[in-house]
Amino acid sequence: PFMRIYLDNAATTKIDHEVVEAMMPYLTEHYGNPSSIHAHGRQARAAIEESRKKVANLIGASIGEIFFTSG
C-alpha cells in the first residue's frame, strides 16, 4: 500500500483533535472580538488570557512572553 506523507507543515498543519474540541465553543458560540468591551468580547479576552497563563506555565515562561498570532 501507498503511504502519504505530508511535508508542507510550514503552510498548514493538521489540528490535533483535542485542540479542535477546545476551540469549538469559541468558533461557534463565544466568537466575540477580544478587543471589544461588550460581553462577548470580554469573554473572548478572558479565554485568551487563561490560555496565555496555561502556555506560560507549561513552558516555564512569564505571561508577558506569550504572544498569539493569527494563522
PyMOL commands that set and color helices and strands:
alter all, ss='L'
color gray80, all
select helices_A, chain A and resi 17-28+39-59+63-65
alter helices_A, ss='H'
color red, helices_A
deselect
rebuild
show_as cartoon
